[in-house]
């Protein structure tokens, strides 16, 4: 009977850990997306300018 109770408490303790793990992953993905968005916003026009300069030398 005690073993059964221990097993139940173990299964209950797993769920919050999974939930936090998913939240951590979502937070990480959000930060990563924001990072690439900011990087793309500043880097893309710069690269575009460099590429157009390379193809159209003055």
N, C-alpha and C positions, 0 to 999 in steps of 0.2 A: 504494500500500500504506500509506503514512503517513497519507493522508487517511482511509482506512478505520479505522485505529487511533484517530485523533482523533475520528472520529464515534462510535465505540464508547465512548470515555471520556466524551464529552459526554452520551450517553444514560444512562450510569451515574451521572453527577453530578446529573442531573435528579431521580432517584428520592428521594434523601435530602432534597432541598429540598421536594419534594411532601409527603414524610412529615412534616417539621417544620411545613409550612404547615397540614396537617390537624391536627396536635397543637396548634398555636397557635389554630386555629379552635375546637377542642374546649375548650381552656382558656378562651378568651374566652366561649364559650357557657355554660360551667359558671359562670364568674364572673358573667355576666349573669343566669343563672337564680338564683344565690344572692342577688344584689342584689335581684331582684324578689321573691324569697321573703321576704327580711328586710323589704323595703319593704311588701309586702302584709301581713305579720304585724303590723306596727306601725300601718300606715296604715288597713287595713280596719276594725278595731274603732273607730278614731277617727272615720272617715267614717260608719260605721254608727250610732254614737252621735249624731253631728251630724244625720244624716238623721232618726233617730227623734225627736230633739228638735224638729226642724222640723215633723214631722207631728203630734207630740203636744205642743203648747206647754203649759207648766205655769202 
